[in-house]
Amino acid sequence: AKRAKEMEVVAVRAAEEGRLEEALETLTAALQLAPSLASGYNNRAQVHRLLGSNEQALRDLEAALALSRGRSRAAQQAFTQRALLRLLAGETEPAVEDFRKAALLGSRFAQSQLVRLNPYSALCNQMLSEAVTKLRTPGAAE
């Protein structure tokens, strides 16, 4: 498992440097060594997504969620990634549910997306923003 984690770090670095095929191969090899490595599936899903293979990304995210039992940093990231993929597919309600789960696990990004996707919350934020702008700008009040 230690070797697999080391390979995962190398793969993430490769992906960050744009070497996506290399990252994919390295992550696949790492998962062959440690098939229960939830973060490995999550990271490979990210690479699949960057390569435009959303179906493969979803399969890896499902594996990451199953292995993590939905209760770890890997789960937080997998819920967030799956939510983004669901938004891309026009599946707003399932995306909101995944963002909720990620937010409960501590994802600030997911929390911000929940606010953005909630029409009532978005309207309140807009009204608050306008009120603050009027308070800060002398003469802006109507």
N, C-alpha and C positions, 0 to 999 in steps of 0.2 A: 504493500500500500504506500510505503514511503516513496518508492521509486515512481509510482504512478502520480503521486502529488508533485514530485519534481518535474515529471514530464508535463503535467498540467500547467505548471508555471511557465515552462519553456513555450508551450503552445499558446498561452495567453499573450506572451510577449510577441510571438510570431504574428498573431492576429492583430495586435496593436500596431505592428509595423507593416500591416497590409499583406502579409504572407499567409493568406487564408487557407490555401490548399495544404500547405505544410502544417498549419495549426490543426486542420481537420484530421490529417493523418496521425499527428502526434497524440491528439486527444483520443482517437479511436484505439491506438496502441495502448494508451494509458488505461482505457476502459477494459481492454482485454486482460490487462494485468490485475485490475481491481474493478470488477463489474458492479460493485456496490457503492462506487464513488459518486454520490449524488451531484457534487459540484462539477465533476467531469462531464456529466450529461448536460448540466446547465450551461457550461461553457461551450460544449460542442453545439448545443442548440443556438447559441449566439452566433457561432461561426456559420452554421447552416443558414441562419436568418440573413447574415451579411452576404452570403452567396446566393440568396434568393430562393432557398429551398425551405419554404415555410412549413410544408408538411413534415419533412424530416425534423425540423426544429420542434414542431409540436410533439412528435413522438419522443424526442429526447427530453422535453419538458415534462411529459407525463411520467417518464422513467425517473427523473429527478424528484418529482413530487411523491411518487410511490416510495422511493428509497428513503427520502427524508421524512416520510409520514406527515408532510406538510408543516413541520415544526422546526425549521432551522434557517440559517442564512441562505442556504441553497434553495430552500422552499420559498423564502421571501423573493429571491431573484427569479425563480422559476414562475411564481405567480405573476410577477410584474411583466416578465417577458411574454407569458401566455396572454396576459391582458392586452398588451400592445399588439400582438398578432391578431387577437380577436377584434380589436378596434379596426385594424386594417381590413379585416374580412367583413366589417359592418355589423359585428355581433356585440352591440353596446352593452346589453344587460349581463351577458356572461363576463364581459371585460370588467364591468363595474364590480361584479362579485369577486373576480380575481384581484382587482386593486384593493378591495376591502380586506381580503385575506392577507395580502402583502402588507397593507397598512397596519393590521393587527400584529404583524411580525416586526414592525418597526420601520417600514420603508417610508421615508419622507416623500420620495417621488410619487409613490402610490397615493399617499394622502393628498398631495397637490392635484393629482389627476382626478381623484374623487370630487374634490371641490370644483374643478374645471368641468366635470361631466354632470354635476348637479345643477340644473337650470335655476332653482331657487337660490342656491348658494352663489352661483355666478352673478345673478341679478343683485343680490345683497352686496357682493364685493364691488360691483360696478357703482352702485349707489354710494357706498362708503368712499370709494376712490374719488368720485365726483365731489362729495361733501368735503373731503380733505383738501382737494385741489382748490375749492372755493375758499376754504379757511386760510390756506397758504398764500393765495393770490388776492391781494387787496383790490377791491373794485370788481372782482369776478362775481360777487353775489348779485342775484337778480332782484 
